[in-house]
Each structure stands twice: as C-alpha cells, then as structure tokens.
C-alpha cells in the first residue's frame, strides 16, 4: 500500500428512496501527496455491504474501462457508478465499507420505501 494515496468513499446521498435507486451513485475519490504521479489499480479495492463482499462492485471495477489510473498529485481522480439497483434490493439500513489493503472507509446508507 502507498501511504501517499488518500481515498474517500463517495455516495451521492446517504438516504435514498427505493424507487430512486437508479439515481444512487457510489464511487471513490483518489488523491496523492508529493511531486510525482502515482499508479493506482482500482481493481485492488473491495466494497462490502453489511460485511458481505459486493459482487456488483467487483464486476464493475474489474471489467470497466477505468482500472489502472495514474493519479496526478494535486488533481484528485473522482470515479462514480450508478449502482443503487445492484447494491440494494429492499428498504433498510446498510453499511458500505470500502477496503484498499489496510485502508477502510465507511458510509451508512438508509434505503426508504
């Protein structure tokens, strides 16, 4: 793991209605410190929902057009996908946990009727 890389878990809302899941986006913001650009393999990230590994995330990041990024210091990369329908199937409270090696970022999401 590179300690110069900073990652934030992004969601466009922490509350979403069940009938608006197609508008729910999840992603990450990656930035780095220093003078040089840093390579970043997005497929090294894992997303968990209530401690269960999220297959839709794995398929998205491993089969997408953006897998290997070059992060320019001072210019964060922001990547989001509309995955609400793939992440949530019913109303309730969900804990999203993004892991990249030992780094963990979490968000609480409420899906309402």
C-alpha positions in Angstrom: 0.0 0.0 0.0 1.2 3.5 -0.8 0.8 5.9 2.2 0.9 8.9 -0.2 -2.5 7.9 -1.6 -5.7 9.1 0.0 -9.1 7.5 -0.8 -12.6 8.7 0.1 -15.7 6.6 -0.4 -18.3 8.7 -2.3 -22.1 8.4 -2.3 -24.4 10.9 -3.8 -26.8 10.6 -0.9 -26.9 8.8 2.5 -30.7 8.5 2.1 -32.4 7.2 -1.0 -35.9 6.0 -1.8 -36.4 2.5 -3.1 -38.0 3.8 -6.3 -35.0 6.1 -6.9 -32.2 3.5 -6.7 -31.2 4.0 -10.3 -30.1 7.5 -9.3 -27.9 6.3 -6.4 -24.2 6.6 -7.2 -21.2 5.1 -5.4 -17.5 5.6 -6.1 -14.3 6.9 -4.8 -12.1 10.0 -4.8 -8.4 9.3 -5.0 -5.7 11.8 -4.4 -2.0 11.8 -3.6 0.8 13.8 -2.0 4.1 14.6 -3.4 5.5 15.7 -6.8 5.1 12.5 -8.9 2.1 10.9 -10.3 1.2 7.5 -8.7 -0.3 4.5 -10.4 -3.5 3.1 -8.9 -5.2 -0.1 -9.7 -8.8 0.4 -8.9 -9.4 -3.4 -9.0 -7.5 -3.7 -5.7 -10.5 -2.0 -4.0 -13.3 -4.1 -2.4 -16.7 -3.0 -1.4 -18.7 -4.7 1.4 -22.4 -4.2 2.2 -23.1 -5.2 5.8 -19.9 -7.1 5.8 -20.7 -9.1 2.7 -18.4 -8.6 -0.3 -20.3 -6.8 -3.1 -20.1 -8.8 -6.4 -21.5 -5.9 -8.5 -18.6 -3.7 -7.3 -16.1 -6.3 -8.3 -17.6 -6.8 -11.7 -17.8 -3.0 -12.2 -14.2 -2.2 -11.3 -12.6 -5.2 -12.8 -14.5 -5.1 -16.1 -14.8 -1.4 -16.5 -12.8 0.9 -18.8 -11.1 2.5 -15.8 -8.9 0.0 -14.0 -5.4 1.4 -13.9 -5.2 5.1 -13.2 -2.3 7.5 -12.9 -3.1 9.8 -10.0 -1.7 13.3 -10.5 -0.7 14.9 -7.3 -2.8 17.9 -6.7 -5.5 16.7 -9.1 -7.8 14.1 -7.4 -9.5 11.5 -9.6 -13.2 11.0 -8.9 -15.0 7.9 -10.2 -18.7 7.1 -9.6 -21.1 4.5 -10.9 -24.9 4.3 -10.7 -25.0 1.0 -8.8 -28.0 1.5 -6.5 -30.2 -1.2 -8.0 -27.3 -3.7 -7.9 -26.4 -2.8 -4.3 -29.8 -2.7 -2.6 -32.8 -4.8 -3.1 -35.0 -3.7 -0.2 -35.5 -0.8 2.2 -33.3 -0.8 5.3 -30.1 0.4 6.8 -26.9 -0.5 5.1 -23.2 -0.1 6.0 -20.9 0.3 2.9 -17.3 -0.4 3.6 -14.6 0.3 1.0 -11.3 -1.5 1.5 -8.0 -0.9 -0.2 -5.3 -3.1 1.5 -5.5 -1.8 5.2 -7.4 1.4 4.5 -11.1 1.3 5.3 -13.7 3.9 4.5 -17.4 3.5 5.6 -20.7 5.1 4.9 -24.2 4.4 6.4 -27.0 4.4 3.8 -30.7 4.4 4.5 -33.0 3.0 1.8 -36.5 4.1 2.4 -39.8 2.8 1.0 
